[in-house]
Amino acid sequence: MFFVFLNMQLRNSNILKLLVFLIAGILAGFYTAIPRTIIYISIAVLLPLFCLSYYYSSRPGFPYARYFGIISFCLTFGIGVLVASWDKPGFRTDHYTCYTTKGEDEILFTPRKTLKPNTYSYRYIASIRKVNGFKTSGKVILYLSRDSTAKELVTGNEYYTKTAFLDIPPPRNPHQFHYKNYLRKQYIYHSLSLKSEELYHVAGSGENLYAYAELIRDNIVKALEQYHFPAESVAMIQALLLGQKQDIPEDIYEHYAAAGAVHILAVSGLHVGIILFILHFLLHPLRRLKYGHIFSLILTLSSLWAFAFIAGMSASVVRAVCMFSFVALAMQLRRNTNIDNVLLVSMFFLLLINPGFLLDVGFQLSYAAVFAIIWIQPLLYAWWKPKWKVTDFFWKLATVSLAAQLGVLPLSLYYFHQFPGLFFLSNLLIVPALGIILGGGIFVIALALFQSLPSFLAEAYAFVIISMNRLVTWIARQESFIFRDIFFDGKLLVSFYLFLIFLFLCLQKITFRRGAALLLSVLCIQLSVFYNRYEASAREQWVIFHKSRDTRIARQYGKGLTVYAPAPENNIADDGMIRTYAVSERIDRIKTENIQNLYNIYGKRLLYINSEKIPLIPELKPHYILLGNSPGINLERVIQAYRPEMIIADGSNYISYIRQWQATCKKEKLPFHSTYEKGAYIFREN
């Protein structure tokens, strides 16, 4: 099938059709549980049919040539299902979940990727090598407690521990980021929580590519530190050239996001494209020699993949290097290959290798930006033809930046609900200098490794990095140009992309069908907006949120929200939990009130007990009792006095109290809802 696919690469529609069926198969494999027997049998039947149909379809006069296409699409769909199901628990017999027990397990694991640490722990993505003596596959997220004795783990090394696999909890509040689903899209289903004394390094491990890459990165950082680079500059060099963002200070990262320049911090197509351009320029003399083009191609591809290897083979790096490997192949072979085909082919093989890329936000944003640049930028550039080269350069840069932002705008609003209004300015100022920064960074690293870096050059490069950060910080502080809290759902996402596609087609060549389709896409946007407004205005509910060390009750009435709290603050709308809820529910007005001890909710009483001093009044007959602030009460007596339908405990209570109350409710055969375990409790009118 590989050779057939390459033969099709100049026929864009065939590539696109195969890609669509592969994506459909990946989605089917990810969101459904198709038995592996059915998948294997289907592919075993389709593969010989594919070979036969390909063989006979190449013969002139073969009457059933069209069946080759149908079989190809079915086989591609089946392969998509297979690759998407491959790393799911239960599909492979060597997955670690097949060997776990309900208690502690003996685990041998290897950290593969270092994540940004938080206040309490270092975080890693780890591969499970063995469980209870059995060789296994699969990944987990690993938390290592940050204490005085804790040392960071080395990626590529093997470690032994004895502990239990932990389920990843779902979000505790409505519309909160679903970290469990996010990890599930990366085929991560459990976590490990460890202390340094529970870990044992396996002697002799670390002889692998991950460990060598970590060693190279450590040597580079140590070499830079010898020249007294500021910590901020070292962190930026690691992000820009080594693909390691975890050491970037939180405030700097937020400033880049607010300025619309966060893509600069992640090694992506922009960085790899610049590196490819530098390599193409440096290796140009080699192509004058006999077989020089072949040597140049080998050196280019080797350099790109060596860069990906040193950068940790992260998802963004791999997809960018894979994409530009096809571009380099076309450039070196001097083939006038359609760039659309190059992108589609690279996407096809990337999804074959790692189907999880399809659901990765970075993957979606990356390809959306590149396709937008290819399709929209020429149309924008055609509006004006500057005479001066300098003006033309900045006009090209401006149209590229605008096209990329148009391509990613719907996805950005859908995932992040904000839009940086000054993206145009930040990209116009930073991107032209990025080639110098990357090229200079490679030169500085090389000199530092050979201990030949002049101090003035080190100081100059650090000054450039810090100046770039200061510029981004200034842009990010222009708060009036940052549009936040924008509601954008799946219906609007699809409608806006349809609008952009048909607008692009109409700008190319206007026809009646294209014009009608454009108007229809506008109608879809309007209908989505009207439906969302109607749905928001008709919704009414009460929510008991989970909030650590505090109680939050909210009443939603259409697009209004009243938040009840023990000590209401004027800026309660800035609370991340309330803010997320308000954006997702299209709330446009929020007010706060002091919390009361008794509420009437849709004809049922809710009694809030936050102190042992509240007297028992059996005549109240509450249907629900909310316990907050760890009241020192005898719950058994309270239950006997009121006979409620349910006991609710929120996040303001001690865990030990909640366990006691849970045991009491179990004894009394009364439903118990802990927001620690089950999340927020929502009252809806029946």
KOLDRENPA-14953 format. One record per residue (C-alpha): x, y, z. Coordinates in steps of 0.2 Angstrom, whole numbers, padded with zeros to 4 digits, always signed. Example, Ala and Ser with C-alpha at 12.3 -4.5 7.8 and 13.67 -1.06 7.14 Angstrom:
# residues 2
+0062-0022+0039/+0068-0005+0036/
//
This chain:
# residues 686
+0000+0000+0000/+0015+0012+0003/+0020+0012-0015/+0003+0014-0021/+0001+0029-0010/+0017+0036-0017/+0010+0034-0035/-0005+0044-0030/+0004+0058-0022/+0002+0069-0037/-0017+0067-0037/-0022+0078-0023/-0040+0071-0022/-0034+0053-0020/-0023+0058-0005/-0036+0068+0003/-0049+0054+0001/-0036+0042+0009/-0033+0054+0023/-0051+0056+0026/-0054+0038+0028/-0039+0036+0039/-0045+0050+0051/-0063+0042+0051/-0055+0025+0056/-0044+0033+0069/-0060+0042+0077/-0069+0025+0076/-0055+0016+0084/-0053+0029+0098/-0071+0032+0103/-0078+0014+0100/-0073-0003+0107/-0072-0014+0091/-0066-0031+0096/-0048-0035+0089/-0054-0051+0081/-0065-0041+0070/-0052-0029+0065/-0039-0042+0062/-0051-0052+0051/-0056-0037+0041/-0039-0032+0037/-0034-0050+0033/-0048-0051+0020/-0045-0033+0013/-0026-0034+0011/-0026-0048-0002/-0041-0040-0011/-0032-0024-0011/-0016-0033-0019/-0027-0042-0032/-0037-0027-0037/-0021-0016-0038/-0013-0029-0050/-0028-0031-0061/-0033-0013-0061/-0016-0008-0070/-0021-0020-0084/-0030-0011-0099/-0048-0016-0101/-0051-0022-0083/-0069-0019-0080/-0069-0018-0061/-0055-0005-0059/-0067+0006-0048/-0067-0008-0035/-0048-0004-0032/-0053+0013-0025/-0067+0006-0014/-0056-0008-0007/-0042+0005-0004/-0053+0016+0006/-0060+0002+0016/-0042-0005+0020/-0037+0013+0025/-0052+0014+0037/-0047-0003+0044/-0029+0002+0047/-0035+0018+0055/-0046+0008+0068/-0031-0004+0071/-0018+0010+0075/-0030+0020+0086/-0035+0004+0096/-0017-0003+0097/-0012+0006+0114/-0029+0005+0122/-0031-0006+0138/-0037-0023+0133/-0032-0023+0115/-0014-0029+0117/-0011-0043+0129/+0005-0035+0135/-0003-0019+0141/+0001-0016+0159/-0017-0015+0165/-0018-0034+0161/-0006-0037+0175/-0011-0025+0189/-0018-0030+0205/-0030-0021+0217/-0016-0017+0229/+0002-0012+0227/+0012-0018+0211/+0030-0020+0208/+0033-0008+0193/+0048-0005+0182/+0047+0011+0172/+0057+0023+0162/+0053+0042+0161/+0051+0047+0143/+0046+0066+0144/+0049+0079+0158/+0034+0090+0161/+0033+0107+0169/+0034+0104+0188/+0021+0112+0200/+0023+0118+0218/+0022+0101+0225/+0029+0088+0213/+0040+0085+0198/+0030+0078+0183/+0034+0065+0170/+0027+0054+0156/+0034+0037+0160/+0033+0020+0150/+0029+0005+0160/+0042-0008+0156/+0037-0022+0169/+0023-0025+0181/+0025-0039+0194/+0039-0047+0183/+0029-0047+0166/+0035-0037+0152/+0022-0023+0148/+0018-0008+0137/+0008+0008+0141/+0011+0025+0148/+0007+0034+0164/+0009+0051+0171/+0021+0051+0186/+0021+0063+0201/+0037+0064+0211/+0035+0073+0228/+0046+0089+0229/+0055+0088+0246/+0072+0092+0252/+0078+0075+0247/+0070+0073+0230/+0081+0073+0214/+0074+0075+0197/+0073+0059+0187/+0083+0056+0171/+0074+0052+0156/+0079+0036+0148/+0084+0028+0165/+0075+0014+0173/+0067+0014+0190/+0059+0002+0201/+0045+0005+0214/+0031-0004+0223/+0015+0006+0223/-0002+0006+0216/-0009+0013+0200/-0020+0027+0203/-0036+0032+0193/-0035+0050+0186/-0049+0059+0193/-0062+0068+0182/-0065+0087+0184/-0074+0092+0200/-0083+0107+0194/-0094+0110+0178/-0084+0115+0162/-0067+0113+0171/-0053+0107+0160/-0055+0088+0159/-0037+0083+0162/-0043+0064+0162/-0049+0066+0144/-0034+0075+0139/-0022+0061+0145/-0034+0048+0138/-0031+0056+0121/-0013+0052+0124/-0017+0034+0129/-0013+0038+0147/-0025+0030+0159/-0017+0030+0176/-0005+0040+0187/+0009+0035+0200/+0012+0046+0215/+0029+0043+0223/+0042+0049+0235/+0060+0049+0232/+0063+0035+0245/+0051+0024+0236/+0062+0024+0220/+0076+0013+0216/+0087+0017+0201/+0091+0002+0191/+0110+0000+0188/+0116-0001+0170/+0100+0007+0163/+0100+0022+0152/+0109+0015+0137/+0095+0022+0125/+0091+0037+0114/+0081+0046+0127/+0095+0045+0140/+0108+0051+0127/+0097+0065+0122/+0095+0070+0140/+0114+0069+0142/+0117+0080+0127/+0104+0093+0134/+0112+0093+0151/+0129+0096+0144/+0123+0110+0133/+0115+0119+0149/+0130+0116+0159/+0141+0123+0145/+0130+0139+0145/+0130+0141+0164/+0149+0142+0163/+0148+0158+0154/+0136+0165+0167/+0120+0166+0156/+0105+0172+0166/+0093+0159+0171/+0080+0167+0160/+0091+0166+0145/+0095+0148+0148/+0077+0144+0150/+0073+0153+0133/+0087+0144+0124/+0081+0127+0130/+0064+0131+0124/+0069+0138+0107/+0083+0126+0103/+0081+0111+0114/+0062+0109+0115/+0061+0110+0134/+0049+0123+0140/+0047+0117+0158/+0060+0129+0165/+0052+0145+0157/+0045+0156+0171/+0026+0156+0172/+0024+0175+0170/+0035+0175+0154/+0025+0161+0147/+0008+0170+0150/+0015+0186+0142/+0019+0176+0126/+0002+0169+0126/-0006+0186+0129/+0004+0194+0115/-0001+0180+0103/+0017+0174+0101/+0017+0158+0112/+0020+0148+0096/+0038+0155+0097/+0041+0146+0113/+0037+0128+0106/+0049+0121+0093/+0037+0119+0078/+0036+0121+0060/+0042+0139+0061/+0058+0134+0069/+0061+0119+0059/+0057+0129+0043/+0071+0142+0048/+0083+0128+0052/+0079+0120+0035/+0082+0136+0026/+0099+0138+0035/+0104+0120+0030/+0099+0123+0012/+0110+0139+0012/+0125+0131+0020/+0125+0115+0009/+0122+0124-0007/+0141+0123-0012/+0140+0104-0010/+0127+0102-0023/+0139+0107-0036/+0149+0091-0034/+0144+0074-0042/+0131+0066-0032/+0131+0082-0022/+0112+0082-0021/+0111+0065-0013/+0124+0070+0000/+0115+0086+0003/+0099+0077+0005/+0106+0064+0017/+0115+0078+0028/+0099+0089+0028/+0088+0075+0034/+0101+0068+0046/+0102+0086+0053/+0084+0088+0055/+0081+0072+0064/+0096+0074+0075/+0088+0091+0080/+0072+0082+0084/+0081+0069+0094/+0090+0082+0104/+0074+0091+0107/+0066+0076+0115/+0056+0070+0100/+0040+0079+0107/+0024+0079+0097/+0027+0096+0090/+0045+0093+0085/+0041+0076+0076/+0027+0083+0066/+0037+0098+0061/+0052+0088+0056/+0042+0075+0047/+0033+0089+0037/+0049+0097+0032/+0058+0081+0028/+0045+0079+0014/+0048+0097+0009/+0067+0094+0009/+0065+0079-0002/+0055+0089-0014/+0068+0103-0014/+0083+0092-0016/+0076+0082-0030/+0071+0098-0039/+0053+0092-0041/+0039+0105-0043/+0029+0096-0030/+0012+0104-0024/+0015+0109-0006/-0003+0103-0003/+0002+0086-0007/+0017+0087+0004/+0007+0092+0019/-0006+0079+0016/+0007+0065+0014/+0016+0071+0030/-0001+0071+0039/-0005+0054+0033/+0011+0046+0039/+0011+0055+0055/-0006+0049+0060/-0001+0031+0055/+0014+0032+0067/+0005+0041+0081/-0014+0042+0079/-0015+0052+0095/-0009+0067+0086/-0026+0069+0078/-0034+0074+0095/-0018+0085+0100/-0022+0103+0100/-0005+0108+0094/-0006+0096+0079/-0023+0104+0074/-0016+0122+0076/+0000+0118+0067/-0009+0111+0051/-0022+0124+0052/-0009+0138+0052/+0001+0130+0038/-0014+0126+0026/-0020+0144+0029/-0003+0151+0024/-0003+0141+0008/-0021+0145+0003/-0025+0162+0010/-0008+0171+0010/-0007+0172-0009/-0024+0180-0009/-0019+0193+0004/-0002+0197-0004/-0011+0200-0021/-0020+0215-0014/-0004+0226-0014/+0012+0224-0024/+0026+0235-0015/+0040+0242-0026/+0053+0242-0012/+0061+0226-0007/+0061+0230+0012/+0042+0235+0011/+0039+0219+0001/+0047+0209+0014/+0037+0216+0029/+0021+0215+0018/+0024+0196+0015/+0028+0194+0033/+0012+0203+0038/+0001+0193+0026/+0009+0176+0032/+0005+0181+0050/-0013+0187+0046/-0016+0171+0036/-0010+0160+0050/-0020+0169+0063/-0036+0167+0052/-0032+0148+0051/-0030+0145+0069/-0043+0158+0075/-0058+0147+0077/-0048+0133+0085/-0040+0146+0097/-0057+0153+0102/-0064+0135+0104/-0050+0129+0115/-0044+0145+0124/-0059+0157+0123/-0047+0172+0120/-0039+0181+0106/-0023+0192+0107/-0027+0208+0097/-0009+0213+0095/-0003+0196+0088/+0000+0206+0072/+0013+0218+0080/+0021+0204+0090/+0024+0193+0075/+0029+0208+0064/+0043+0212+0077/+0049+0195+0083/+0048+0183+0068/+0060+0193+0057/+0073+0192+0071/+0069+0173+0075/+0081+0167+0061/+0095+0177+0068/+0091+0171+0086/+0090+0153+0081/+0106+0154+0070/+0115+0164+0083/+0109+0151+0097/+0116+0136+0087/+0133+0146+0085/+0133+0151+0103/+0130+0133+0109/+0143+0126+0098/+0156+0138+0104/+0151+0135+0122/+0153+0116+0120/+0170+0119+0114/+0174+0132+0128/+0178+0145+0115/+0163+0157+0117/+0169+0175+0119/+0161+0184+0134/+0155+0199+0124/+0146+0187+0112/+0138+0178+0127/+0132+0195+0134/+0126+0201+0117/+0116+0185+0114/+0108+0186+0132/+0104+0204+0129/+0095+0199+0113/+0085+0186+0122/+0080+0197+0137/+0076+0211+0125/+0064+0200+0116/+0056+0195+0132/+0054+0213+0138/+0046+0218+0121/+0033+0204+0123/+0030+0209+0141/+0026+0226+0135/+0014+0220+0122/+0005+0208+0134/+0002+0222+0146/-0009+0231+0134/-0024+0223+0142/-0037+0232+0131/-0031+0223+0116/-0033+0206+0124/-0051+0199+0121/-0055+0186+0134/-0069+0175+0140/-0076+0172+0122/-0089+0158+0121/-0086+0147+0106/-0093+0130+0105/-0092+0115+0092/-0106+0122+0081/-0098+0139+0079/-0081+0130+0076/-0088+0120+0061/-0098+0135+0055/-0083+0147+0055/-0072+0135+0046/-0085+0132+0033/-0086+0151+0031/-0067+0153+0029/-0066+0139+0016/-0080+0145+0005/-0074+0163+0007/-0057+0157+0001/-0065+0148-0014/-0075+0164-0018/-0060+0175-0018/-0051+0163-0030/-0066+0162-0042/-0084+0167-0038/-0098+0156-0045/-0116+0154-0040/-0113+0138-0031/-0098+0145-0021/-0108+0161-0017/-0123+0151-0011/-0112+0140+0000/-0104+0155+0007/-0121+0163+0012/-0126+0146+0019/-0111+0146+0030/-0115+0163+0036/-0133+0157+0040/-0126+0143+0050/-0116+0155+0060/-0131+0165+0064/-0142+0150+0068/-0128+0144+0080/-0127+0161+0089/-0146+0162+0090/-0148+0144+0097/-0134+0147+0110/-0143+0163+0116/-0160+0154+0117/-0152+0139+0126/-0143+0151+0138/-0158+0161+0142/-0169+0146+0146/-0157+0137+0158/-0160+0137+0176/-0150+0127+0189/-0141+0128+0206/-0123+0122+0208/-0114+0117+0224/-0096+0119+0218/-0081+0110+0225/-0069+0123+0232/-0055+0119+0244/-0057+0127+0261/-0072+0137+0256/-0090+0135+0251/-0098+0141+0235/-0116+0140+0230/-0122+0147+0214/-0140+0150+0206/-0141+0152+0188/-0156+0160+0180/-0154+0162+0161/-0139+0173+0158/-0138+0179+0176/-0128+0171+0190/-0129+0174+0209/-0115+0167+0219/-0117+0164+0238/-0101+0163+0249/-0097+0165+0267/-0087+0181+0264/-0092+0187+0247/-0079+0197+0238/-0081+0211+0224/-0069+0202+0213/-0077+0184+0214/-0080+0185+0195/-0061+0183+0193/-0061+0167+0203/-0055+0154+0190/-0069+0142+0194/-0083+0154+0193/-0075+0163+0177/-0074+0146+0168/-0092+0142+0172/-0098+0159+0167/-0090+0158+0150/-0096+0141+0146/-0114+0145+0151/-0114+0162+0142/-0117+0172+0159/-0116+0191+0156/-0120+0197+0174/-0114+0190+0191/-0118+0196+0208/-0113+0190+0225/-0123+0188+0241/-0119+0181+0259/-0123+0163+0261/-0139+0158+0270/-0142+0143+0280/-0158+0138+0271/-0163+0138+0253/-0179+0133+0244/-0173+0125+0228/-0187+0120+0216/-0199+0116+0230/-0186+0107+0241/-0176+0113+0256/-0157+0114+0257/-0150+0116+0274/-0133+0122+0276/-0124+0117+0292/-0107+0125+0294/-0106+0125+0313/-0111+0114+0328/-0120+0129+0336/-0134+0128+0323/-0149+0121+0333/-0159+0106+0327/-0176+0112+0322/-0186+0096+0316/-0200+0106+0309/-0188+0112+0295/-0189+0095+0287/-0175+0099+0274/-0173+0087+0259/-0155+0090+0257/-0141+0094+0270/-0125+0103+0265/-0110+0101+0277/-0097+0114+0276/-0082+0121+0286/-0080+0105+0295/-0094+0107+0308/-0091+0097+0324/-0109+0089+0324/-0116+0071+0328/-0122+0067+0310/-0131+0052+0316/-0142+0063+0327/-0144+0076+0313/-0150+0062+0302/-0162+0055+0315/-0169+0073+0318/-0172+0078+0300/-0173+0062+0289/-0166+0070+0274/-0165+0063+0256/-0146+0066+0254/-0131+0072+0263/-0119+0083+0253/-0101+0088+0259/-0091+0101+0249/-0072+0105+0248/-0072+0116+0264/-0072+0100+0275/-0057+0090+0282/-0055+0073+0273/-0056+0064+0290/-0073+0072+0293/-0079+0067+0276/-0074+0049+0279/-0083+0048+0296/-0099+0056+0288/-0098+0044+0273/-0097+0029+0285/-0112+0036+0295/-0123+0038+0279/-0118+0020+0274/-0124+0014+0291/-0140+0024+0289/-0143+0019+0271/-0143+0037+0266/-0136+0044+0249/-0120+0053+0252/-0112+0065+0240/-0094+0071+0243/-0088+0084+0230/-0070+0078+0233/-0075+0061+0225/-0090+0065+0214/-0088+0083+0210/-0100+0098+0211/-0118+0094+0214/-0131+0101+0202/-0150+0104+0206/-0160+0105+0190/-0179+0108+0189/-0188+0092+0184/
//
